[in-house]
């Protein structure tokens, strides 16, 4: 059985884990808006927000180093645009792109690391995000595990027959790797058909109905207010200081 | 006695021209368990997919007096006939165990509280009540199978169809599952290669061959006729078993 690290983290028991998904999503939205609209103060504000997010990571019981490292997954994508800005003679814009994208990724990482995906999707649905979009996300996430296992079985089979998975990725054997990928997609398609049959067999008629979600309580409202005060307050303080 | 399932001259051909079913006649009576044997590709799974309306061929299939090939009956037929698939990963698609088990009752139009109550009762029945909040992919193969069965039991079917129920399970898991199935009062159809499982659960067996029912009788009769266990191997190999 394979566990995605974020999924494991999301099943923690900190105060942040206990908050309603909608409260955490709202806090992240406030953060993203405050960060995205920052102009001249972004360097100091980014540093300030970095400290706040790092403190939240620690408070949530998540491993700080690993979380900071995982948030950097967006940097290769941003780096392209930052390089373009740099080449155009706008170093501050480049730095802003890097900082803002990294902090945004870190904030979203904290959200998904402290909220099990089912709760997060249910919260988003109750906030008005289209249900079908969420269902696609849910299925994608659910069957990521199945496809991952399929891929690992194929990898093991390839290793057993060739001695090393690297053989598949030699230039001369690139066709074999492409074929293996095709088989993986074919198997995934087979799974998709099986899933659809299983859904129909249990009376599915095109509309997903789900169980009742938990209520948004006073503690959740207080959390949103606290996040609003800290995040907007931090930005106001930084801008006043600059 | 009126059969729960009545199949007459059922024929089905896949789009590629392969004849999967070639004139099947079959009855399932209340309280009985029928084992369906046959080689891979003999039409067993294709046959049971017709009983739930997932496939529609020529001939007639009637479930609890309702013709299966009528669109308006399908929801009621699927409530009556619970189909447990071979691969539990295909059957467990909701984000949590409780939501997955409640999926069927919600589709039947039950209120959320009633659906949740049914789901919890079904989980309790299969000994998985503790796992209600878990994600299905965190379960073992045996646990997945139990939850898949709970998802069907929550719909309160009169008939259970289990496609290779013991596949992917270790021997203790197989034994636990067989004990569970033995406790359930519904009429059952077991599509299986597991003769031991059939010996414990089934009162009757049919043998599929090239899309037809080649024989039926007691499990022992059918197994002996087609040498469908390892007895012959034991005799010829000087019994290494």
HADDOCK unambig.tbl for C-alpha pairs under 7 A between the chains (distance, minus, plus):
assign (segid A and resid 118 and name CA) (segid B and resid 95 and name CA) 5.29 0.50 0.50
assign (segid A and resid 118 and name CA) (segid B and resid 96 and name CA) 6.96 0.50 0.50
assign (segid A and resid 142 and name CA) (segid B and resid 93 and name CA) 6.79 0.50 0.50
assign (segid A and resid 191 and name CA) (segid B and resid 90 and name CA) 6.40 0.50 0.50
assign (segid A and resid 194 and name CA) (segid B and resid 90 and name CA) 5.55 0.50 0.50
assign (segid A and resid 195 and name CA) (segid B and resid 90 and name CA) 4.54 0.50 0.50
assign (segid A and resid 195 and name CA) (segid B and resid 91 and name CA) 6.05 0.50 0.50
assign (segid A and resid 197 and name CA) (segid B and resid 54 and name CA) 6.83 0.50 0.50
assign (segid A and resid 198 and name CA) (segid B and resid 90 and name CA) 6.63 0.50 0.50
assign (segid A and resid 198 and name CA) (segid B and resid 91 and name CA) 5.33 0.50 0.50
assign (segid A and resid 201 and name CA) (segid B and resid 52 and name CA) 6.54 0.50 0.50
assign (segid A and resid 201 and name CA) (segid B and resid 54 and name CA) 6.95 0.50 0.50
assign (segid A and resid 201 and name CA) (segid B and resid 78 and name CA) 5.97 0.50 0.50
assign (segid A and resid 201 and name CA) (segid B and resid 83 and name CA) 6.59 0.50 0.50
assign (segid A and resid 202 and name CA) (segid B and resid 78 and name CA) 6.31 0.50 0.50
assign (segid A and resid 202 and name CA) (segid B and resid 104 and name CA) 4.87 0.50 0.50
assign (segid A and resid 203 and name CA) (segid B and resid 75 and name CA) 5.50 0.50 0.50
assign (segid A and resid 203 and name CA) (segid B and resid 78 and name CA) 6.09 0.50 0.50
assign (segid A and resid 203 and name CA) (segid B and resid 104 and name CA) 6.14 0.50 0.50
assign (segid A and resid 203 and name CA) (segid B and resid 107 and name CA) 5.47 0.50 0.50
assign (segid A and resid 203 and name CA) (segid B and resid 108 and name CA) 6.60 0.50 0.50
assign (segid A and resid 204 and name CA) (segid B and resid 107 and name CA) 5.83 0.50 0.50
assign (segid A and resid 209 and name CA) (segid B and resid 106 and name CA) 6.14 0.50 0.50
assign (segid A and resid 210 and name CA) (segid B and resid 99 and name CA) 6.81 0.50 0.50
assign (segid A and resid 211 and name CA) (segid B and resid 99 and name CA) 6.57 0.50 0.50
assign (segid A and resid 211 and name CA) (segid B and resid 112 and name CA) 5.36 0.50 0.50
assign (segid A and resid 211 and name CA) (segid B and resid 116 and name CA) 6.90 0.50 0.50
assign (segid A and resid 212 and name CA) (segid B and resid 112 and name CA) 6.24 0.50 0.50
